[in-house]
């Protein structure tokens, strides 16, 4: 829902004597706030699909197979929702991957996802890895994917912090306008700070968040 636009006026408080001041900058601010949480689609042509692990192979995703690949940005957090239907796997890979254009995760983020392989339903895991722009998906049992044509499906959501100044700034400017200047240069907290916040437990500090879908 858009924020109601109200003019800035030079007024004595009566609401009747003021004159409207130039509102261009306030309108721009309202517009940027309205766009927070706006979902943006990633076109098929901007994605790269690969297969890895096991004996290797390929993952063929046609444009018609792409049900959804959309994201929104809050601060440095990317919220990604994806759905790929009726795709085809060749070879004997254990992991399928899709690369997002120009966005790199700060560390490991993990979420469960839905998988169908050869018409069989599985629970899967999706990862965003530290320092790369690739989302990886595998079955929880680590088994290879079926090579039956047009029977591979993945659906899920993944939230992760992004660190790529170039990619994330381009995304934010695409949402908020070319003059938007995001603060994306701040590093992640030092490991010592994370451990302290976790009550001195390194395992808890380094445990990736799990987003259930």
Secondary structure, 3 states (H helix, E strand, C coil): CCCCCCCCEECCCCCCCCEECCCHHHHHHHHHHHCCCCCEECCHHHCEEEEECCCCEEEECCHHHEEEEEEEEECCEEEEEEEEEEEEEEECCCEEEEECCCCCECCCEEEEEEEEECCEEEEEEEEECECCCEEEEEECCCCCCCCCCCCEEEEEEEEEEECCHHHHHHHHHHHHCCCCCCCCCCCCCCHHHHHHHCCCCHHHHHCCCEECC
